[in-house]
């Protein structure tokens, strides 16, 4: 019995010593904190009347603006910005969606590429677009804007008040920071 206790102690001490390494107390200087912030941009549920004027004529272009400022203080820490757009279309029409960014003087300063095409009668589709690193400096001076274009129908028919379709659009911006 005594012999088995000695063997167990020997194996235990061998394992403890072989699985440890020197502690590097300088690791705290090499640590970095990575944060991700998610900001909701535009959420729309559009029906046929949203694409008609007071005379029931089609409005081919719709806009929505939202001011979501990012502090200039964050500039050295922003590593990446992704725009996510989730769409669902039950109309018999195709739509396009663009993000056009404006400065405080309502001057267009950047258009996010590519244009998002929302096919007719399409299920829920998610599109993620990353702002190129070379263009990140623009985000500190913008009022975010968006365009929705109603493309002509394939059969030549115009939108009517009685159409039952919907266009659902949700968008968000995810900002990746590295402190």
Secondary structure, DSSP 4 states (H G I P E B T S, - for coil): -HHHHHHHHHHHHHHHHHT-----GGGGGG---EEEEEEEEEEEEEEGGGGB-TTS-B--EEEEEE-----GGGGGGEEEEEEEEEEEE-SSS-EEEEEEEE-TTS-EEEE-SSPEEE-TTEEEEEEEEEEPGGGGGGGGG-EEEEEEEEPPPTT-PPP-TT---EEEEEEEEEEEEE-
